[in-house]
């Protein structure tokens, strides 16, 4: 009797503790990927440039919609894992059109991070590239001013293809390219916020995201300038 009770108690403890333990191990495995210095920040900008060019050249994103976007957030290699419960995390640059009505050239990029948890039984992992088009001044203000939770603070919808000139009235249009064991990955429920540490490393002083993307005095770094040039060239080419 005592042995059976002990075995039952051990079984309950194992069922409760094991998922947490395995999730902690998964976190320890992916956290080194997010440790950063300025060189890695520049590498993130370079990766974002490749992601954007790949989606534009592959005609995944409509240039018409890109020209209507107020800002674009590019998140290369967003990591998603799952052992019992799931999680995601990554970072990348936000760039906005200049001018009061977002009709000017593209800004210096500000670094942002994304993270979120998802429920359900999940085993495996994936890496996904995201491009988010911010379509309304309201959502731009939200994202510049603090944490924004997708699906709660801002409406998000899958972006239409390259031939579309119009779309839903969602605040954010999301494009993704996934590799790995998860199917149908999205950033629903994820939280987006400014990566202040990365911005300080890149520009050498404490700046808000608004200072970077809505101001005119912050010059982009080498990799940031390459990204700005791609966006400006695509819009210019489309406008002709």
HUNOR-V955549 format. One line per field, one symbol per residue. ss: DSSP state (@ for helix, = for strand, . for the rest). phi: phi as a letter, one per 30 degrees, with the letter a starting at -180 (. if undefined). A space follows every 50 residues. Layout:
# HUNOR-V955549
ss->???
phi->???
This chain:
# HUNOR-V955549
ss->.@@@@@@@@@@@@@@@@@@@@@@@@@@@@@@@@@...@@@@@@@@@@@@@ @@@@@@@.....@@@@@@..=============..============... .....=...=========....============..@@@@@@@@@..=== ...=.===.............=========..........====.@@@@@ @@@.....@@@@@........@@@@@@@@@@@@@@@@@@.
phi->.ddddddddddddddddeeddddddddddceedcdbbddddddddddddd ddddddddhdcddddedcddbbccbdhddbbabibcabaaaldcbbddie chccdddddcdbbbaacbdjdbbkaabbcbbccccbedddddddcldbcd icdbdbbdddddddcbadcddbccbbbcbkcccidbceidccadcddddd ddciadbdddedcccbccdddedddddedddddddddddd
